[in-house]
Amino acid sequence: MKHSKNILEVTLSSRKTTSSRIKEFFILGLVPNRIDLLMEAAGPDFSEAFASRIRAREGDLEFNLVALQDLLAMKRAANRPQDQADIAALDDPNLLNLGQDGGSEKDG
């Protein structure tokens, strides 16, 4: 996987919604490489999700990833159409475990 040293050069938008499940979110990038950062999310408590996070590294860049079970819980709670599609894809029993390739490690 290649990554850019200019990783912060992204499109950033703040949006407010009328959804009772999601109040405010930020959009990073553009489709198909868009990431929505939710300011509040239903599902596991932050401290629980942070404790079970996956620590990952790509070159000199270190970052945290939400554990699969917590991501699925958040997507089930949000239950938007895209979340439903993501759940179907992520619930695949053949999905690779991030910790198996040596590039990521579980921190906890």
Disulfide bonds with the S-S distance in Angstrom:
none
